[in-house]
Amino acid sequence: MSPHILVLGGTTEARRLAAGLAARPGVRVTTSLAGRVSRPAALEGDVRVGGFGGADGLAAWLREHQVDAVADATHPFAAGITANAARATAATGLPLVVLRRPGWQPGPGDRWHPVASLDAAAELLPRIGQRVLLTTGRLGLAAFARLTELHFVVRSVEPPDPPMPPDTQVLLARGPFTVADESALLRAHRIDVVVTKDSGGEATAAKLTAARELGLPVVVVRRPALPEGVTTVPDVAEVLDRLGLNPP
């Protein structure tokens, strides 16, 4: 019987994984998207959009659709989805492989301020800057809404959800970005502090290099902890290895 793999997607790595799985003879792949992006990129295999209804709903879907393994390739900050995947696969006895791109690491000259949450970032900001480039995505801006004395440039792929800081300029853009482009943006808006999540990857890393070259501080929100017992792999090839789908 052909194995059926569910990919929890929404990232570049998920698209690559779906393509890698679909290229394996006899493998059926279904990618699940949360539906938060209005025009997702094309995917190999089947696609479903929307939530499952928590861990119990996901477990029921896995049984109903005769899934053989789950590959979680969601965003590193999609903690709720990963937690539900861990509980659902434990309940159904299915293997779970979590694909996470490596996080960013500070280098010489970086002025990083690691924090545990968006709330902690908002608490720190007034002490280190007044003009903020906020690149934490369109969700979670409520954490910064009380900072009425600061100017924010918010960059996201989709229009952000309110509430948000009163003095906010929204830039809709999708990476990858170049260092030259990021440096020009920081200068044009007279940014004096950058806020980002530790998403990892190359597509949006240029802002970190630009900030370092301009001597700007960067507030970096650390990744949430993984569920107990869950480990990660860094790339598509290792997911295929874990699933036994790479040639010997």
C-alpha positions as CSV (number, residue, x, y, z in Angstrom):
1,M,0.0,0.0,0.0
2,S,1.3,3.5,-0.9
3,P,2.4,5.5,2.2
4,H,0.4,8.7,2.8
5,I,2.4,11.5,4.4
6,L,0.8,14.6,5.9
7,V,3.0,17.7,5.7
8,L,2.1,20.6,8.0
9,G,3.2,23.4,5.7
10,G,3.3,27.1,5.1
11,T,7.1,27.5,4.7
12,T,9.6,27.2,1.9
13,E,10.9,24.1,3.5
14,A,7.4,22.6,3.4
15,R,7.2,23.2,-0.4
16,R,10.6,21.6,-0.9
17,L,9.5,18.6,1.3
18,A,6.2,18.2,-0.6
19,A,8.1,18.1,-3.9
20,G,10.7,15.6,-2.5
21,L,7.9,13.3,-1.3
22,A,5.9,13.6,-4.4
23,A,8.9,12.6,-6.5
24,R,9.2,9.3,-4.6
25,P,7.3,6.5,-6.5
26,G,4.2,5.4,-4.8
27,V,4.2,8.1,-2.1
28,R,1.0,10.2,-1.5
29,V,1.6,13.6,0.0
30,T,-1.0,16.0,1.5
31,T,0.1,19.4,2.6
32,S,-2.1,21.2,5.1
33,L,-2.0,25.0,5.2
34,A,-3.5,27.2,7.9
35,G,-5.0,29.6,5.4
36,R,-3.4,32.8,6.7
37,V,-1.8,33.7,3.4
38,S,-4.3,34.6,0.7
39,R,-2.2,33.4,-2.3
40,P,0.1,30.5,-1.3
41,A,2.7,29.2,-3.7
42,A,1.9,26.1,-5.7
43,L,2.5,22.8,-4.0
44,E,3.1,19.3,-5.3
45,G,0.5,16.7,-4.2
46,D,-2.8,17.3,-2.5
47,V,-3.5,20.4,-0.5
48,R,-6.0,21.1,2.3
49,V,-6.6,24.5,3.9
50,G,-7.8,25.3,7.4
51,G,-7.5,24.0,11.0
52,F,-8.2,20.5,12.2
53,G,-9.9,21.5,15.5
54,G,-7.0,20.9,17.9
55,A,-5.1,17.7,18.6
56,D,-8.2,15.5,18.8
57,G,-9.4,16.8,15.4
58,L,-6.0,16.2,13.9
59,A,-5.9,12.7,15.3
60,A,-9.3,11.9,13.8
61,W,-8.2,13.3,10.4
62,L,-5.1,11.1,10.5
63,R,-7.2,8.0,11.1
64,E,-9.9,8.9,8.6
65,H,-7.4,9.6,5.8
66,Q,-5.1,6.7,6.6
67,V,-2.0,8.7,7.1
68,D,1.2,6.8,7.8
69,A,3.5,9.6,9.1
70,V,3.4,13.4,9.8
71,A,6.1,15.9,8.8
72,D,5.7,19.2,10.7
73,A,7.4,21.8,8.5
74,T,5.5,24.8,9.9
75,H,7.1,28.1,10.9
76,P,9.4,27.9,14.0
77,F,7.0,30.0,15.9
78,A,3.9,27.9,15.1
79,A,4.1,26.4,18.6
80,G,0.4,25.5,18.8
81,I,0.4,23.5,15.6
82,T,3.6,21.6,16.7
83,A,2.1,20.8,20.1
84,N,-1.1,19.5,18.5
85,A,0.9,17.4,16.0
86,A,2.9,15.9,18.9
87,R,-0.3,15.0,20.8
88,A,-2.1,13.7,17.7
89,T,0.7,11.4,16.6
90,A,1.2,10.1,20.1
91,A,-2.5,9.3,20.2
92,T,-2.5,7.5,16.9
93,G,0.9,5.9,17.2
94,L,2.3,7.5,14.0
95,P,5.8,8.8,13.5
96,L,6.3,12.6,13.7
97,V,9.3,14.3,12.0
98,V,9.7,18.1,12.8
99,L,11.7,20.0,10.1
100,R,13.1,23.3,11.4
101,R,15.5,25.5,9.6
102,P,18.5,26.4,11.9
103,G,18.1,29.6,13.9
104,W,20.3,32.7,13.4
105,Q,23.4,33.1,15.4
106,P,25.0,36.5,16.3
107,G,28.4,37.3,14.9
108,P,31.1,39.9,15.6
109,G,29.7,43.4,15.6
110,D,26.1,42.3,16.1
111,R,24.2,44.2,18.9
112,W,21.6,41.6,19.6
113,H,19.1,41.7,22.5
114,P,17.6,38.3,22.9
115,V,14.1,38.2,24.5
116,A,11.7,35.4,25.3
117,S,8.5,36.9,23.8
118,L,6.9,39.8,21.9
119,D,5.8,41.3,25.3
120,A,9.4,41.3,26.5
121,A,10.5,43.0,23.2
122,A,7.9,45.7,23.8
123,E,9.1,46.2,27.3
124,L,12.7,46.7,26.2
125,L,12.1,48.8,23.1
126,P,11.7,52.3,24.7
127,R,15.1,52.0,26.3
128,I,17.0,51.3,23.1
129,G,15.3,53.1,20.2
130,Q,12.5,55.4,19.0
131,R,12.1,54.4,15.3
132,V,11.4,50.7,15.0
133,L,11.5,48.3,12.0
134,L,9.1,45.5,13.2
135,T,9.4,42.3,11.2
136,T,7.6,39.8,13.4
137,G,4.7,39.1,11.1
138,R,1.2,40.4,10.9
139,L,0.1,38.7,14.1
140,G,1.0,39.8,17.6
141,L,1.2,43.6,17.0
142,A,-1.1,44.1,20.1
143,A,2.0,43.6,22.2
144,F,3.3,46.9,20.9
145,A,0.1,48.8,20.8
146,R,0.7,50.7,24.1
147,L,4.0,52.2,22.8
148,T,2.5,55.5,21.7
149,E,5.7,57.5,21.7
150,L,7.5,55.2,19.2
151,H,7.3,55.2,15.4
152,F,6.9,51.8,13.9
153,V,7.6,50.6,10.3
154,V,5.8,47.2,10.2
155,R,6.7,44.9,7.3
156,S,4.7,41.8,6.6
157,V,3.5,39.7,3.6
158,E,-0.2,40.3,4.4
159,P,-1.9,43.3,6.0
160,P,-1.4,43.2,9.8
161,D,-4.2,42.6,12.2
162,P,-5.2,45.4,14.7
163,P,-4.6,46.5,17.4
164,M,-1.3,48.0,16.5
165,P,0.8,51.0,17.6
166,P,-0.9,54.3,16.8
167,D,2.2,55.6,14.9
168,T,2.6,52.8,12.4
169,Q,3.6,52.7,8.7
170,V,2.9,49.3,7.0
171,L,5.1,47.9,4.3
172,L,3.7,44.9,2.4
173,A,6.6,42.8,1.0
174,R,7.8,39.3,0.7
175,G,11.5,38.2,0.9
176,P,14.1,37.4,-0.1
177,F,15.6,40.8,0.5
178,T,19.2,41.9,-0.3
179,V,21.5,43.6,2.2
180,A,21.6,46.7,-0.1
181,D,17.8,46.9,-0.1
182,E,17.6,46.5,3.7
183,S,20.3,49.1,4.3
184,A,18.4,51.5,2.0
185,L,15.1,50.9,3.9
186,L,16.8,51.4,7.3
187,R,18.3,54.7,6.2
188,A,15.2,56.0,4.4
189,H,13.0,55.5,7.5
190,R,15.7,56.5,10.0
191,I,15.4,53.3,11.8
192,D,17.3,53.0,15.1
193,V,16.3,49.5,16.2
194,V,15.1,46.4,14.5
195,V,12.8,43.8,16.0
196,T,12.6,40.3,14.6
197,K,11.7,36.7,15.5
198,D,14.5,34.1,15.2
199,S,12.9,32.6,12.1
200,G,16.2,31.5,10.6
201,G,16.8,31.0,6.9
202,E,18.3,33.2,4.2
203,A,15.2,34.9,2.8
204,T,15.0,37.5,5.6
205,A,18.5,37.4,7.1
206,A,19.8,40.4,5.2
207,K,18.2,42.8,7.7
208,L,20.6,41.4,10.3
209,T,23.6,42.1,8.2
210,A,22.3,45.6,7.3
211,A,21.7,46.4,11.0
212,R,25.2,45.2,11.9
213,E,26.8,47.3,9.2
214,L,24.8,50.4,10.4
215,G,25.6,49.7,14.0
216,L,21.9,49.2,15.0
217,P,20.6,47.1,17.9
218,V,18.4,44.2,17.0
219,V,15.8,42.7,19.4
220,V,15.6,39.0,18.6
221,V,12.6,37.0,20.0
222,R,13.8,33.5,20.8
223,R,11.9,30.5,19.4
224,P,9.3,28.8,21.6
225,A,10.3,25.5,23.3
226,L,9.4,22.3,21.6
227,P,7.0,19.8,23.2
228,E,8.6,17.3,25.5
229,G,10.3,14.5,23.6
230,V,10.2,16.2,20.2
231,T,13.4,16.8,18.3
232,T,14.0,18.5,15.0
233,V,15.9,17.8,11.8
234,P,17.4,20.7,9.7
235,D,16.6,19.8,6.1
236,V,14.4,17.9,3.7
237,A,17.0,15.1,3.1
238,E,17.0,14.2,6.8
239,V,13.2,14.1,6.9
240,L,13.2,11.7,4.0
241,D,15.9,9.6,5.8
242,R,13.8,9.5,9.0
243,L,10.7,8.4,6.9
244,G,12.8,5.7,5.2
245,L,12.2,7.3,1.8
246,N,15.8,8.1,0.7
247,P,17.5,5.5,-1.5
248,P,20.1,3.4,0.4
